[in-house]
Every structure is written in C-alpha cells, then in structure tokens.
Amino acid sequence: MPADILTPDIFNSQFSRDTVPALDVLRREGWTRFNELPLPQRTLQQWRFSNLDHIKPEGFVLPSAPPSPDVRAALLARSPFIGGSAAAFVFADGYLIEEQAIDKDLQARGVIFEPLAVAALKHPDLLRQHLLKSGAALGGEKFLALHQAYLGSGYFLYVPDGVEVSRPVVIYNWLAGSNAAVFPHALIVAGDNARINVVDFYLSADPAGAGFSSAAADIHAGAGAGVSRTVVQDWGTQVRSYQVDATHAGRDSAVTSVSVNLGAHRARFENTIRINGVGANVRVYGLTVADGEQEFDQRTLQIHNAGGAYSDLLFKNALLDRARTIFSGLIRVAPDAQKTDAYQANRNLLLSPDAEANSLPGLEIGANDVRCSHGATTGQLDDEELFYLLARGIPKEKASELLVFGFFEEIIGKTDDSELAGILRDFVRAKFTRRTKGAEDVLF
C-alpha cells in the first residue's frame, strides 16, 4: 500500500519540515483522536442520507514540496481579485506561493494577517485563545481531528478593537498535485467594533483532478464587530471535501456569510453558529450547483445562547443529472434566550428527474417568547415563467438560463461588493458551461 496521510510515517514527516511548538501539541492530539474515533455510519442522525462509500480518506498524499515554477505561474495567473484587495495569500498544495502583505498603516494599527504557522510562532497566546476551541457539533469529529493532525496551512487574520479594513482580504487555496491532500484553516478574529471582509477560494488546477481537502474555519466577532466572509468552493470533480466551520457572534455584532459551492465529487459542509451576545445579527447564505454524480451534504446549527438576537439562514440548491443534496439544519434556542428572532430555509430546484434533494430543517425551542420558523421547498422550473420568456422570442436555452440565474440572484445579491458579485456569477456560469451532456439535455 502506498504511503498516504493515514500512515504514521507520513504524519510524522511534517515535523521534520516545520516544527511549531504551538501547533505541534495540537497536531499530536488530533492524530490520536483521529485514530480513536470510528468512521461515521448512516445509522447516525447526523449522517442520515449521506453516501458513505469510500468515506475513508486513504490513498491521498501529503505534498512534500510546492508546485514547480511553471505551475506556480499558471496558478497565479488564475488568481484574480488581488490588486484591489487590502491583502492576499495564494496557497498551492498547502504552501504559500504568493503574498500581498497587509497595508503598513493597518499593521501599525495592530492588524495581523499572516500564515497560520507564522502566526503560531509570533502570536501563540492569541491563537491559543481562538484556534479550534469549538470542536465539531454536527458529526464531523473524525475529519476535524484529521484536519487538526495536519494543522499548519491557512491563515490568521486579527483586527483589533475599533479598526476597519475597508477593502477585502483575499485567500486562494489551490489543489495542484495528483491525489494531494490539503488542510487549509481560516482563523478570523474581529475585536469590538472592528470591520473586516474576507474572500476565500478553494480551487483545483485540474478541473477533473482527484484530491482530498479537510478544511476548517474559526470566526470570532466581538461586540459591535462586522464580519463578512464569502467562500467559493470549486474543487475538481474527483475531490473529496470536508469543511467544518465555527462562528461566534458577540453582542451587537453583524456576521454575514455567503458561500458558492460548485466542485468536488463529495462535499460535506458543517457550520455551527453560536450567537452569544444580545443584539447579534447573523446571516448565512449558500448557493449550490450539483451535477453528474455529485453529492453536497450541508449541515447547520444555529445556537441562540443570548436573547434579543437575530439569525437568518437560506440555502439554495440547483440539481442536474443524478446529483444529490442533503440539507439538515437546526435552530436551537436556550431557555433564557427570549426575544430570539431566527429563520431557516432550504430551496431546491430540480433540473433533472433523476436528481434528489433531501431536506431536514428543525427547531429546538427552550424559550417561550420567540419568533422562529423553518421550511424547505423542492420544485422545477416554472412552466408559466418559461412560457412567458419563450413567448417574447427568447430562445429556450437562454430562457432556462435566465430562470436559473434568477433563482440564484437572491444569494449572490447578499454581497454588497459589485465586483465580487460579478465574480460569483462568473463561477456559476462556468459551472453550467462545463456541465455534462446529460445535464445539458435535461436543462435545455
């Protein structure tokens, strides 16, 4: 059997490349926990409807060097949206290959934007307070443990109290090597009344390439802070992807997340949102296009620990061919979280008779003075809307495309950056352009 990320030798090999005391303890704890935890079973509610074939992440290798100069140049050419940003990192196979440092005036005001391994050496106390403090609450414990075992790639973004970073911070994570495994981590900490906008890309050099990603994000918003994060996931069609995110919202904070999910063969996304402060406002929006044999498994948990706070979650999925989606969401309101205002919705658009969308929204209410609702819908393109466009001379292909993009526009419109919104539309349009022949016949 070839050496891969599940072998002790490969796990230990990372310590010869970089020894970071603040991370090494976490790595060894993660490795022990990964080997102790069993693989998920479909009998578990948190894995209901999931396809667990080939779930064991074996056969993937830990890249031992960054890509060649030619590959690096090609990837940088495909990493736009850097010139107008406040700062940017480009990672390839877990290695930092390009850096646009944070502005000096922001550095002077205490803003930190550094690779995670560098930050662990320079700011160990800050990391100790915020890194991987939440665990996985939605079933992904084993994959989060593997992520922790190989912790090192990714970034730390810290914005002190009262500081605003007006332009976006952009991060690219590329899979370039054959059967490569990557473990990117996003650690975002916004102090009281701080402001930050982050854009994360997860992409493959080869659209048909195989690989493995176990990613995680920790987002901490202090009192009155504003945090906006946009995520584009467009891994290659043979990538297995696991993402475990944890969001903490303080008093009167405003946190907005917009995710566009397009790539991977199997992609599981978990997001646990802890609303810990009165007056917090958290909005989580997702857009997914699934075709071929893709499966997108979406699990969310909105925990209202403080009263007088608001959360809104909307996930929209469009499915072609034999694609599958699973949405399982829960709003949990603590007994003393009165005046909670929380919403959750999943909307599915079936563009093929063979596609399958599963929705499991839920409520767990401990308080008696709340406004909470949840719901899910599944349907096809509206015949009357399609007829309306055809009657005005619009070709069927274009008319169908307009309706699909109209379905998605509610999500794309949640970003207040027109340039970024255009980039999101381009990614979605590219996904439909490269769809399989079977999907093309069904959609148009």
HELIX and SHEET records of a PDB file:
HELIX    1   1 PRO A    8  ARG A   17  1                                  10    
HELIX    2   2 PRO A   21  GLU A   36  1                                  16    
HELIX    3   3 GLN A   45  TRP A   47  5                                   3    
HELIX    4   4 PRO A   69  ALA A   77  1                                   9    
HELIX    5   5 LYS A  104  ALA A  108  1                                   5    
HELIX    6   6 LEU A  116  LYS A  122  1                                   7    
HELIX    7   7 PRO A  124  HIS A  130  1                                   7    
HELIX    8   8 GLU A  141  ALA A  149  1                                   9    
HELIX    9   9 ASP A  383  LEU A  390  1                                   8    
HELIX   10  10 LYS A  396  ILE A  412  1                                  17    
HELIX   11  11 SER A  418  THR A  433  1                                  16    
HELIX   12  12 LYS A  437  LEU A  443  1                                   7    
SHEET    1   A10 TYR A  95  GLN A 100  0                                        
SHEET    2   A10 ALA A  87  ALA A  92 -1                                        
SHEET    3   A10 VAL A 169  LEU A 175  1                                        
SHEET    4   A10 ARG A 195  SER A 204  1                                        
SHEET    5   A10 GLY A 226  ASP A 234  1                                        
SHEET    6   A10 ALA A 254  ASN A 261  1                                        
SHEET    7   A10 ASN A 281  ALA A 290  1                                        
SHEET    8   A10 TYR A 310  LEU A 319  1                                        
SHEET    9   A10 ASP A 341  LEU A 350  1                                        
SHEET   10   A10 ARG A 371  GLY A 379  1                                        
SHEET    1   B 5 ILE A 112  PRO A 115  0                                        
SHEET    2   B 5 GLY A 154  VAL A 159 -1                                        
SHEET    3   B 5 HIS A 185  ALA A 190  1                                        
SHEET    4   B 5 ALA A 210  ALA A 221  1                                        
SHEET    5   B 5 ALA A 180  VAL A 182  1                                        
SHEET    1   C 9 ILE A 112  PRO A 115  0                                        
SHEET    2   C 9 GLY A 154  VAL A 159 -1                                        
SHEET    3   C 9 HIS A 185  ALA A 190  1                                        
SHEET    4   C 9 ALA A 210  ALA A 221  1                                        
SHEET    5   C 9 GLN A 238  ALA A 249  1                                        
SHEET    6   C 9 ARG A 266  ILE A 275  1                                        
SHEET    7   C 9 GLU A 295  HIS A 304  1                                        
SHEET    8   C 9 ARG A 324  VAL A 333  1                                        
SHEET    9   C 9 GLU A 356  ILE A 365  1                                        
END                                                                             
